[in-house]
Amino acid sequence: MNIIAWIILGFLAGAIAKLLYPGHQGGGILATILLGIIGAFVGGSLFSLFTTGTLQMTAAGLSIPGLIVAIIGAMVAIFIWGLVTRRTTV
């Protein structure tokens, strides 16, 4: 897939995932795009694992099903990012 299509898919998936994910997530537009692109790879890889039984490093395509898979992957990426950057209060 073209890099511009990945950026568009990442921006859309990241923005929608941030809207759907409960709570406050930090980061600006660049973090949204990066988490969306990571989500597209995570979602595409998990989708290929569930459908074919093999783990392949693929990204979701620029289509409605690909966008849904990328949104789910971006929500997983936001969750993991929240665990990594969580501040603990003593």
Secondary structure, 3 states (H helix, E strand, C coil): CCHHHHHHHHHHHHHHHHHHCCCCCCCCHHHHHHHHHHHHHHHHHHHHHHHHCCCCCCCCCCCHHHHHHHHHHHHHHHHHHHHHHCCCCC
